[in-house]
Amino acid sequence: MPTRAELIATGRDEQQVAREIGADAVVYQDLDALKAAVRAVNPKLTQFETSCFDGVYITGDVTSEYLASVEKARDAGRQESEDESESNQLDLTT
């Protein structure tokens, strides 16, 4: 699961996202309208797992604090990996 910072739309508006993915335009679907459309096709579906859109996780134990800690750990791991990569580089100029 990507962190919020890893999502393509983070810090970008619709035009920037479209450019990034090579699309003419980006249009966001309203979540309530999406749920209504699904219910119109199948009224038996009453609950939806939409955490990737609204941040409300069905498990009930994923908080904004937890997500922040995951992001922090990934950032630290990414930095360590970059530092390690730089320190392992051979200097062939000598």
C-alpha positions in Angstrom: 0.0 0.0 0.0 1.6 3.3 -1.0 1.8 6.1 1.5 0.0 9.3 0.9 3.3 10.9 -0.2 3.8 8.1 -2.8 0.5 8.7 -4.5 0.7 10.4 -7.9 -1.9 13.1 -7.0 -0.1 14.2 -3.9 0.8 17.9 -4.4 -0.6 17.9 -7.9 -3.7 19.4 -9.4 -5.8 17.6 -12.1 -3.8 19.1 -15.0 -0.5 18.0 -13.5 -1.8 14.5 -12.8 -3.0 14.3 -16.4 0.4 15.4 -17.7 2.2 12.9 -15.4 0.1 9.9 -16.6 -0.1 11.1 -20.3 -3.8 11.7 -20.2 -5.8 14.5 -21.8 -7.6 15.2 -18.6 -8.4 13.7 -15.2 -11.8 13.7 -13.7 -12.4 12.5 -10.2 -15.5 10.4 -9.4 -17.5 11.6 -6.3 -17.4 8.7 -3.8 -21.1 8.9 -2.9 -22.0 9.0 -6.6 -19.8 5.9 -7.1 -21.6 4.0 -4.3 -25.0 5.1 -5.6 -24.1 3.8 -9.1 -23.0 0.4 -7.7 -26.1 0.2 -5.6 -28.3 1.0 -8.7 -26.8 -2.1 -10.4 -26.9 -4.3 -7.4 -29.0 -3.1 -4.4 -27.8 -6.0 -2.3 -24.4 -4.3 -2.0 -24.9 -2.0 1.0 -21.3 -1.7 2.4 -18.2 -0.8 0.5 -14.5 -1.0 1.4 -13.4 2.4 0.2 -10.4 3.1 2.4 -8.1 3.8 -0.5 -10.4 6.7 -1.3 -11.6 8.0 2.1 -9.1 6.7 4.6 -11.8 4.9 6.6 -10.4 1.4 7.0 -12.8 -1.5 7.6 -10.6 -3.0 10.3 -11.1 0.1 12.4 -7.5 0.2 13.6 -5.8 2.3 11.0 -5.5 5.8 12.3 -3.9 8.9 10.9 -1.2 8.5 13.5 -0.5 4.9 12.3 -0.3 6.1 8.7 2.1 8.9 9.7 4.3 6.3 11.4 4.3 4.1 8.3 5.3 7.1 6.1 8.1 8.1 8.6 9.5 4.5 8.6 9.4 4.3 4.8 11.1 7.7 4.5 13.8 6.6 6.9 14.3 3.3 5.1 14.4 5.1 1.8 17.1 7.5 3.1 19.1 4.6 4.5 18.9 2.8 1.2 20.1 5.9 -0.7 22.9 6.5 1.8 24.0 2.8 1.6 23.9 3.0 -2.2 26.1 6.1 -2.2 28.6 4.6 0.2 28.9 1.4 -1.9 29.8 3.3 -5.1 33.2 2.6 -6.4 35.5 5.6 -7.1 37.2 4.7 -10.3 38.8 8.1 -10.8 41.9 7.3 -8.7 
